[in-house]
Amino acid sequence: MKNEGKKETEQAKKPEKTKITENEINGNESGKQSFEVDRRSVYRCVQCGTCRSVCPVFDVVGWESANTRGRMLIIKSLLEGRPPSEDMLPSLASCTTCGICAVKCPAGVKPPKVVEAARAQLVKCGITTEAQKNLKSTIMTYGNSFGETRDRKHWLSEVERSQLPEKSDYVYFVGCFDSYRYPEFAKKTFGILQQFGVTLLPDEQCCASPLLRTGFKEDAEKVMKHNLEQIRKVGAHTIITSCAGCYTTLKNNYPEELKVISLPEFLVEHLEELNLKKLDLTVTYHDPCHLGRHNKVYDAPRKVIQAICPLKEMKYIKENARCCGGGGGVRTGYPDISLELARNRLKDVPEGVDYIVTSCPLCVRNLRDAGGDIEVIDIVELVAMAME
């Protein structure tokens, strides 16, 4: 595995959820509610500037409009009658939605939710970046974020595909990245999960995270409806995913009835059954924003790693971990900013480690593209090494 050159105040105990209701999924207009900016959050911001000190984009760009306070002021001006315009996009579209501002905000504001809602309002006004438009078009045309025409299960042989159980209580939601950019991750993950009776969806499509993060809520609902139909066809009540973006979307935006588990959470429940051997390695761990800060999954990946080898922590970890720069549509829309954020994150890597481990394929990609000296791997690769 080679790096891919140098070329994505404590909050409430449970993260705030923006569920898509059954009425919305099924297109029941009488049950639909408009997706509005949360005025209370906007006006709760006291403009203290605490977020300035932690916003990763502001750290790179330096514009006041590119930190959380600046974005909140722009959104406030929209609520007070300022006409929406493309001038707002460099501010509102460059947020990675990493959530560190929400963790640090002394007033308890949750800016990522406000920014996503503002993006949705701009989309309704026809104001988007070209990158946003192209990403939306690609997902709606091909069912994935890369414009791939290959079967989503191409990483399985025809025989393996024919032997997939049609019904199961458990489904592995692979995601776009592992399906098309890291099929070796998908194969290793499914190889483990199959032992526990897990199957795949007949026709999985993008989870809709990129659409939700960039403001295309109505399009997201269509994709989510399709995936829900697939889940119900299989009869599954539990979804397991190894992508942090898929995890937060399935857990917090799909209807309540689904139980969603991240791969590290599943693995830590089955450590004894996996019979992992100790490896003569030392690794560090990068917390993905949408697995860690947004959903508080901090301990499970660390327990899995420590069952295999010593863990040497980064400078900033858990709720203080710096963003890799890949999320919120920033990798697609502002690739230079995205890679600079990844390079900043690599500065937190301690000396004397063999690998940087993470639990998100987008983090893997962005950190690899930043061109560091230490190889970045997914947690399933570490587990696979320990199972050989």
Secondary structure, 3 states (H helix, E strand, C coil): CCCCCCCCCCCCCCCCCCCCCHHHHCCCHHHCCCCCCCHHHHHHCCCCCHHHHCCHHHHHHCCHHHCHHHHHHHHHHHHCCCCCCHHHHHHHCCCCCCCHHHHHCCCCCCHHHHHHHHHHHHHHCCCCCHHHHHHHHHHHHHCCCCCCCCCCCCCCCHHHHHCCCCCCCEEEECCHHHHHCCHHHHHHHHHHHHHHCCECCCCCCCCCHHHHHHCCHHHHHHHHHHHHHHHHHHCCCEEEECCHHHHHHHHHCCCCCCEEEEHHHHHHHCHHHHCCCCCCCCEEEECCCCCCCCCCCCHHHHHHHHCCCCECCCCCCHHHCCCCCCCCCHHHHCHHHHHHHHHHHHCCCCCCCCEEEECCHHHHHHHHHCCCCCEEEEHHHHHHHHHC
